[in-house]
């Protein structure tokens, strides 16, 4: 008989079958030390931030972690829903609880570190989409930004710890950890180079490429999920490029600071520190754009280049017009339906 400990956040709404489904995963293979479930957003229609977070959550769990699960190396069993073998927890619970980094007590990222402790013992970690739950996500931009910065801090901190156990697991864990760990820095360097060392065509090509890749990913998600709503995943690329990239750098620079970045969902967010990296990043890009345009206007534009520029800009503008219209129609309609349903329930009571 398996003895396991199920973990969840205080605001998690659990599916009745969530426990049984995770137990099944642990019963199938005794080398599986932990298993996570599918976390969905409860308040996804509260704002554009919570809506985009909901489609991002689906990708993160049902594609990324599902892939990791295939190789037995899920790199984060999220706090809202997880289960661990009780026998394993007894081996490291004290060390996990008293975790320190750079001389400071760790106050966030405990779910990721708990999973890392399991991986350090050579046990596999799995994901099951049959175990589900609902949780709230920040609906204000600033609170979301602080949350993402906090998560980035724990990611980079635990990346260093996780690297010591690459040899105990499938090669896929090493490959994915290296790619995801270094990709933001490569992308930042590429963007800065295009904005300062390239020309208008390079910048435009970069913007179109980002949108094209985002559309390909979102189209794949639409086919896999069978739901057209996943097409809005392409919007998330804007949040990633404008906010998450600078937040990741800021997270590294302040990795041992924890006080200001708590989520505080029930409190008014009064701390604007998270906007510093976003503001600096915006100034860097704006400066590069102005510098590049200044260089270009000094050269005569051929008629062909002007046509190409107009066509490319038109395509880019059409994308935003079409998708913003779809977003307003879809989300506003869902919001109205949700509010009407809540009102009807109140009348029934």
Secondary structure, 3 states (H helix, E strand, C coil): CCCEEEECCCCCEECCCHHHHHHHHHHHCCCEEEEEEEEEECCCCCCHHHHHHHHHHHHHHHHHHHHHHHCCECCCCCCCCEEEEHHHHHHHHHHHHCCEECCEECCCCHHHHHHHHHHHCCCEEEEEEEEEEEECCCCCHHHHHHHHHHHHHHHHHHHHHHHHHHHHCCHHHHHHHHHHHHHHHHHHHHHHHHHHHCCHHHHHHHHHHHHHHHHHHHHHHHHHHCCHHHHHHHHHHHHHHHHHHHHHHHHHHCCCCCHHHCCCCCCCCCCCCCHHHHHHHHHHHHHHHHHHHHHHHCCCCCHHHHHHHHHHHHHHHHHHHHHHHHHHHHHHHHHHHHHHHHHHHHHHC
